[in-house]
Amino acid sequence: MNIPWEIAKISFYLLLVLGLIYLLAYFLKNNISRSGKGKQIKVIEQVYLSPKKSLALITVHNTIFLISNSNEKVSVLKTWDSKDFPELKDEMVKRASFKEYFQQIINDNRRGSDD
């Protein structure tokens, strides 16, 4: 039994698994968290102030709301018309859902597609 070889193999597989976990967490954090949208309501951004308190910027039809969330209540702090934020509309168009992003990766890496 070659102990240094076995330690090297275990170290390699450990680093491989940790790397895959890191990549999965990175993609989930960046893509899933942005997919908080429905047909009528879209979450533009959410900032956590403490473990159970947050601020959320959402859009409903053509109105943007700043909402505070806590255990006790949800309240609207301020509202704007979407015309006041033209850059948000461009940002929302650029964002693709995780499903679309994943499908793009699958299509790009399919065997025989470039052969």
C-alpha positions in Angstrom: 0.0 0.0 0.0 1.4 3.4 -1.1 0.3 5.9 1.6 1.5 9.1 -0.1 -0.4 8.1 -3.3 -3.6 7.5 -1.3 -3.3 10.8 0.5 -2.8 12.6 -2.8 -5.9 10.9 -4.3 -8.0 11.8 -1.2 -6.7 15.4 -1.3 -7.5 15.7 -5.0 -11.0 14.4 -4.7 -11.6 16.6 -1.6 -10.5 19.7 -3.5 -12.7 18.7 -6.5 -15.8 18.3 -4.3 -15.1 21.6 -2.5 -14.7 23.3 -5.9 -17.9 21.9 -7.2 -19.8 23.0 -4.1 -18.3 26.5 -4.4 -19.3 26.8 -8.1 -22.8 25.5 -7.3 -23.2 28.1 -4.5 -21.9 30.9 -6.7 -24.4 30.1 -9.5 -27.3 29.6 -7.2 -26.6 32.9 -5.3 -26.2 34.9 -8.5 -29.0 33.4 -10.5 -31.7 32.0 -8.3 -31.8 35.1 -6.1 -32.5 37.2 -9.1 -35.3 35.0 -10.3 -37.8 36.4 -7.8 -40.3 37.4 -10.4 -43.8 36.4 -11.5 -46.0 37.6 -14.3 -47.0 40.8 -12.6 -44.6 41.2 -9.6 -40.8 41.4 -10.0 -38.3 41.7 -7.1 -35.6 44.1 -8.3 -33.4 44.0 -5.2 -33.6 42.9 -1.6 -31.2 44.0 1.2 -31.2 42.3 4.6 -30.7 44.6 7.5 -30.8 41.9 10.1 -31.7 38.2 10.1 -35.5 38.9 10.1 -35.6 42.4 8.7 -35.1 43.5 5.1 -35.8 46.2 2.5 -37.1 45.1 -0.9 -37.5 47.1 -4.1 -40.2 45.5 -6.2 -42.1 46.5 -9.4 -45.8 45.9 -10.0 -47.0 46.9 -13.4 -45.5 50.4 -13.9 -45.0 51.2 -10.2 -41.9 50.6 -8.1 -42.3 50.1 -4.3 -39.8 50.2 -1.5 -41.0 47.8 1.1 -39.8 47.0 4.6 -40.2 43.4 5.7 -40.1 42.2 9.3 -41.7 39.5 11.5 -44.3 41.9 12.7 -45.4 43.6 9.4 -44.7 44.5 5.8 -45.1 48.1 5.0 -44.6 50.3 1.9 -42.1 53.1 2.5 -42.1 54.9 -0.8 -43.5 54.5 -4.3 -42.2 55.7 -7.7 -43.4 55.5 -11.3 -41.2 53.2 -13.4 -40.5 56.2 -15.7 -38.3 57.6 -12.9 -36.0 54.6 -13.3 -35.3 53.9 -17.0 -32.0 52.1 -16.1 -34.0 49.5 -14.1 -36.0 48.5 -17.1 -32.8 47.9 -19.1 -31.4 45.9 -16.2 -34.5 43.7 -15.9 -34.4 43.0 -19.7 -30.7 41.9 -19.5 -31.3 39.4 -16.7 -32.1 35.9 -17.8 -33.7 33.3 -15.6 -31.7 30.4 -14.3 -33.5 28.0 -16.5 -32.6 30.1 -19.6 -29.0 30.4 -18.4 -28.7 26.7 -17.7 -30.2 25.8 -21.1 -27.6 28.1 -22.7 -24.8 26.2 -20.9 -26.2 22.8 -22.0 -26.5 23.9 -25.6 -23.0 25.4 -25.7 -21.4 22.3 -24.3 -23.4 19.6 -26.2 -21.2 17.0 -27.8 -21.0 17.2 -31.6 -22.4 20.8 -31.8 -19.1 22.2 -33.0 -17.7 19.2 -34.8 
